[in-house]
């Protein structure tokens, strides 16, 4: 009997995704693993049990986790699940460890070797393992679909004998993977699209998709990207200038989609209540960062809020899970590609190379200890999550007098030190 890979049914009722597909079951079997999928694990992603068994896997129960050498999951295991894992098992999932130090410490105590897929380095060999990109891509698509549904009007311009329907004006804030896909999807649907980001490199990408780029292009803007391709947290002066530019623009938009996130801290507030109040009745805002506090004042996780002036603020949770059938196929491929690098092809056994850069970047716990440098003190000194960048910092100066703004732009010294700022995924 070979080593066992177990794929459980996700316990979170709001998580329809599954960590394996029929294709990856077949590939895992080819690597020498015995694959056990918990009964019903794929139903939320429209994958019936018989598809897994036809691909070479078997159907089991949650108790089968006890004999598994590898557990593949979507979300971090709960305390109850950890009790069912054997010590030394490799558990690979989206662990969401920031602000969850107790959960990280619990995984160490359980003796599992835990890997956090969202820490996968963005290097060439790891592109196929990049869960943030695969899931954000679908989130960007779904954001536009959700916006179109809530907008309740046509997105493209339509010219008829009875008159002309104007194209919906759509503004994308944050042009990472999700933002780019949102731009592309909105353009396909015929919307007039503008987008903003603090990274100068994305300007050309935005324009190549047929959208217009909007940003304060000063000296700080030119140095606002890390070597890893992430956005840096900008100075208060830049944030105020950018807010002033976007405030007037947002008032004219029909749809706004925000995607800005900074790893390890709550989402920055980009859209103030005043900006929301300036929008037309029937306008829609989609906040893709709502699970980390949100980019929009007034956004409520898991709800669609209608403001007094008739603007809908959409705070759907787990947006990739809203297209679970597609998201699971991509996520399963991400996990398989990573696990394959840890298998000895000659012996067909799991052989974790702890000096491999992918392993070092993603391993959270091992041998009963927290080993990731960002969380190594989690068991002893619970991390205090930093406060969100407040709306007063990001948008309150949007109505400041122009003269004050010009004075702020004459301080390049403050703008030249973004290297010490946190990285972002805008």
N, C-alpha and C positions, 0 to 999 in steps of 0.2 A: 504493500500500500504506500502511495506517495504522500508527500506532505499535503496538508489540507488548507484550502482557501475557503473561508466562510463569508457569505454576504448576507447580512441580516436585513430584515424589514425595518425601515426607519420608524422609530417610536413617535417622533414629533408628528402630530396629525396634520401639520401644515407643510410637511415635507414629502412630496410625491415622488421625488427622484430616487433612483436606485444606483448602486455603485458598480454595476456590471451590466453587460448587454450579452445577447446570444453570441455575438461575434467575439467578445473578449472571453466568454466562457470557453469557447472553442480554442482560443489562443492560449489561455491559461492551462487547459488540458494538454496542449502541445508542449508546454514547458515542463510537464511532468506532475502538475498539481491535480489533486482530487478536488473538484469544485462542488461545494454545497451551498445552495441558495435557499434561504428561508422561504417557506410557502407564502405566496402572496406579495413577496418583496417588490416585484416589478409591476404590479397591477396599476399603481398610480402613474406609471410611465407607459401604460398600454402594452406591457410585455407579460403574457400569461406564463404560468409555470412550465407548460409543455414546451415553450420555445427554449427555455434553459435546458431542459432535459434532452431535447432533440439535438442541442449543440454539444452534449457530452457531460453536462452537469447532473447533479441529483438534487431533489427537493428535500429539505429538512426542516427542523424546528430551531427555536432560539437556543435550546440546550446543546445543539451541535457546536456552538461557539467554544465550548469547553475544550474540544479536541483540535481546534484550529491552530495552525501555525501562523496563518496570516488572516487578518480580518479587514475587509474592504468596506468602508462606510461613506456616507455623504456627510453626516454631521458627527461631531465629537461624541464619544460614547458617554452615556449617563453612568452614575454611580452603580445603578442596578445592573447595567450591562457589563461594567468592569468586573463585577463579582463573578460573572460567568465566563471570563476569559482566563486562559491558563497563563501563568507567569512566563515571560519570555516571548509571548506572541507579538508579532509585528502588526500594528494597527495603523492603517493609512486612511486619512479623512481630511475634511476641511475642519480644522480644530478650533478656529476662532479663539485663540488663547489670550489676546489682549483684554485685560479687565476680568479675566476668568482664572486667576492664579490658583484658587482653591481646586478648580477642576484639573489644572495641570499637575498640581501636587498629588491629586488623587490618582492620576494615571501613573505617576512615578511609584506611588505606594502599591499600586496593583501589579507592578513589575513588568508592565508591557513596554515594548519599544514603539513609541508613538511618533508618527510622522505627520507634520502639518503641511498639506499640499499647497496652501496659499503662500508659503515661504519659498517655493521653488524659484531658483534664480532665473532671471531672464537672460539666458545665454542660448546660443544656437542649438546645442544638443538637447536642451530642455524645453524647446518650444512646444513639442508635442505633449509635454506634461503640464503645461501652463493652465491650471484650472481657472485662475482669475480671468484670463483672456477668453477661454472657451465659454465660461458662464456669463461674463460681462457682455460678450458679443450678442448673446441671446437676450440679455436684459435690455440692451439698447434697442433691439428690434421690438421686443414686447412693450417697451415704454411708449413707442410711437403707436402701436396697435391699441394700447389702453387709452392713450390720449385721443385717438381718433374716435374711439367708442364713447368717451365722455364728452367730447366736443360736440357731437350730435349734429355736425354739419359736414358738407363735403370739404375735403382737403385740396383737391386740384381746382384750378380755374376752369369753369365750364361756360361756354358761350352757346346760348340757345336763342331761338326766336323770341322767347319770353323774357330774355334778359341775360345778364352775365353774373355768374357766381364767382366771387373773388377767391383767389387761392389763400389758404390759411397761412398766416405768418408764424413760423416756428423758430424758436430760439433755443439752442443747445448750449448749456453752461458746463464746460468740462469736456475736453475732446481726447479722452483716452479711448480704449477699445469700445466701451459702451457708447460713448459720444459719437465716435465715427460711424458705428452701425446705426445709431439713431439718425444721424444726418443722411446716410445712404437710404434708409427706409423712408424717411419723410420726403426725400427728394423723389423716390420711386412713386410715392403716392401723390406727387404733384404739389407739395407745399413749397412756399418760398422760405428758404432756410438761412439763418445766420447762426454763427457759433462763436464762442469765446473760450480762451484758455490762456494761462500764463506762460506756456511754453512756445517760443518762437518757431520751433521746428514743425509744429502742427498746422501752421498757417497755410503752407502749401498743400497739406493733406486735405484741409477743409475746402480750399478752392478747387482742388482736383475733383471733389465730389459735387461740385456745382453750388456750393454754399458761399456766403460772404463771411469773412473773418472780422471780428470786432474785438479790439484790445487796445490798451494804452501801451504803445510800443516805445517805451523809453529805455534807458540804459539797464535798469533792473530787469526789465522784461527780456532783454537780450541774454541775460545770464540766469534765466529762471528754470533751468532743467538740469537734473543730475545726470551723472554718467550712465545710470541705469535706465534713463528715459522717463523718470518720474517728474512730476511738478514739485517745485519747492514751495514751502509756505512763504508768502510774500510779506514785505514790511507793511506796517500799518499805513504808511504814506501811500504805497502803491495800491493797497486795498481800497483806500478812500477814493483815489483817482479812478480806479476801475469801477467802483460802485457808482460814481457820478456819471460815468459813460453809459453804464448798463441801465441805470434807473430810468432814464428817458426812453431808452430802447424797449425795455420790458413793457412800458405802458402801451406800446403800440402792437404788442404781440397777442396772438390768439392762443398759442401753445408754448409753454416753457418746460424744458426737461433739464433737470440738474443731476449731475453725476459726480460731483467733487468729493473725494475722500482722501484723508491722510492716514496712512497705516499707523495703528497704535493709539489713535486718539479720536474723539468724536468728530463728526463731520463739521466743516466750517459753515457758518450761516452766510449764504450768498444773497438770499432774497428776503428783504424785510417786509414787515406787515404793511408799511407804507407803499412799497412797490406792488404788493398784492392788491392793495386798495386802489392803485392807479390803473389797474387792468379793466378791460371791458367786461360786462356781464356775459357769462357763457364761456369765458376763457378757461383754460385748463393748465394746471401745473403738475408735472409728474416729478416726484422727489425720489430718485433712486438711492439716495443715501439715508433714507428714513430710519433704517435699522441701526445706524450709528449716530442717531440724534437729529439727522436731517439737515438739508441745506436751506430749507424754507421755513420761515417763522409761521407757525400755525399748522404745520404738517403733523398728522397723528398716525403713528405706526398702525398699519392694518385697516385704516379707514379712509373714506373719501369725504373730505370736509368741504361744505359749501359756505363761503364767506357771506357777509352781509351784502356785499356788492355783487354777488352771484358768480364768484370765481371758484372753481373746483380745485382743491388741493388733494392730489391722489398720493396716498402713502402705502401702497401695496407692499406686503412683506414677501420675501423670497421670490422676486420677480423671475429669475431663471426657472423656478419651479412652476411658474404659470405656463411654461412650454416644456413640461417635464419629459415628454416623449423625445424631444430633440436634445434637451439638456443632458439627459441620462446617457445617451449614446456618446456624446462628446466627453462627458466626465469619466465614463467607463474607460474610454480610450486613453485619457490622461493617466488614470491609475495603472492601467496595464503597462503603459510605456515606462512608468517609473519602476514598477515592480520587476519588470523584465531586466532592468539594469542590476538588480540584486540577486539574480539567479545564476548559479554556476551551470553553464550549458553542458558541461561534461557529466557532472553528477546529478543534474536536475534537482538540486537542493537549494534552498534559500541560503545565500551567503552574503550577508550585509557587509559591504566594504565601508568601514567607518571613516576612512580617510578620503572617500570620494566626495567631491565638492557638492554634489546633489544631496547626499546623505547628511553631510555636516550642516548644510543650509536648512534642512527640513526636520531633522530629528529633534523632538522636544524632550522625550524621556527615554532612558535606557538603563538597564541594570538597577532599577529601583531608585534612580536619581533623575532630577531635572537637569538636562545637559545643554539645552539651548542657551547661549550666552545672554539672550534678552530676558530669560525667565529662570535662570539658575538659582535665584534667591526666592523663588515663588513660595516654596514650602515654609521658609522662615520669615520672610518679610513680604507680606502681601502687597502687591503693587497698587499704588493710589493712581487711578486713571486721571490724566490731566483734564482740565476743564475744556469745554468746547470753545473754539474761537467765537466770541459773542457777536451778535448782530451789530452791536454798537461799534465794534472794530471793523467789521466787514462792510457795513452799509450805512451807518449812521451819518457819515460825512457826505453822503450823496447830495445833500442839499446845501453844502457849504458854499460860501461865496467863491467865485472864480479866482479872485485875487489871492485868497488864502491857499488855494490849490496850487497856483503858480509858484508861490513861495515854497511850498513843500517839494516841488519838483527840482528845486535848486540845491538839493542835498544828496548828491551822488554818493557821498561816503556811506550813508546808511543803506544805500541800494547795492553796494558792492560786497556785502558780506552775507549773501544768501547761503553760502556753503555750510553754515552752521544750523540752517533751518531743517525742519523735518521734511521728509520726502512725502509726495502725494501721488495719488492715482487719478487725478482730475480727468 
